[in-house]
């Protein structure tokens, strides 16, 4: 079973086109990725100190306990405001 030169040429072109499309798709996917973490000013609202996780949970719990004792309140530890603009 012999293949003609034309069919061999078509197969190579077809294979090359598929490889080209695959490389292009990979390049587009990689171009959308970033390797540097976002800077604090790029995070917007997440950069506020009130939005950060506590590094030491025990220390945060103790501070919350002292706050509740001083203010005679319980719960609601966080940022005030309900979205109505009357903070």
C-alpha positions in Angstrom: 0.0 0.0 0.0 1.7 3.1 -1.2 0.7 6.6 -0.4 0.8 9.3 -3.0 3.0 12.3 -2.5 -0.1 14.5 -2.5 -1.8 12.7 0.4 1.5 12.7 2.4 1.8 16.5 1.9 -1.9 16.9 3.0 -1.3 14.9 6.1 1.8 17.0 7.0 0.0 20.2 6.4 -3.0 19.0 8.4 -0.8 17.9 11.3 1.1 21.2 11.2 -2.1 23.1 11.3 -3.3 21.2 14.3 0.0 21.7 16.1 -0.2 25.4 15.2 -3.6 25.7 16.7 -2.5 23.9 19.8 0.5 26.1 20.3 -1.7 29.2 19.7 -4.2 28.0 22.3 -1.5 27.3 24.8 0.0 30.8 24.2 -3.4 32.4 24.8 -3.9 30.5 28.0 -0.5 31.3 29.4 -0.8 35.0 28.5 -3.9 35.1 30.8 -1.9 33.8 33.7 0.1 35.9 36.2 3.0 34.9 38.2 3.2 37.9 40.5 0.8 38.1 43.5 -1.4 41.2 43.5 -0.1 44.2 45.4 -2.2 45.5 48.3 -3.4 48.6 46.4 -4.6 46.3 43.6 -6.9 44.4 45.9 -9.1 47.3 46.7 -11.4 46.5 49.6 -9.5 43.4 50.5 -6.5 45.5 51.4 -8.3 47.1 54.4 -7.0 45.9 57.8 -10.5 44.9 58.8 -10.7 42.5 55.9 -7.5 40.6 56.8 -7.4 37.3 58.6 -6.0 37.2 62.1 -2.5 35.8 62.2 -2.9 34.6 65.8 -6.4 33.4 66.5 -5.8 33.1 70.3 -4.5 36.7 70.5 -7.5 37.9 68.5 -9.9 36.0 70.7 -8.3 37.5 73.8 -8.5 41.0 72.3 -12.2 40.4 71.5 -12.8 39.3 75.0 -11.2 42.5 76.4 -13.2 44.6 74.0 -16.5 42.9 75.0 -15.6 43.4 78.7 -14.8 47.1 78.3 -17.7 48.0 76.1 -20.2 45.8 77.8 -21.3 44.3 74.5 -21.2 40.8 73.0 -20.9 39.8 69.4 -20.8 42.1 66.4 -17.0 42.3 66.5 -16.1 43.9 63.1 -16.8 46.8 61.0 -19.9 48.9 61.6 -22.4 49.9 59.0 -25.3 48.3 57.2 -24.9 49.7 53.8 -27.4 52.6 54.2 -24.7 55.3 54.3 -25.4 56.4 57.9 -22.2 55.1 59.5 
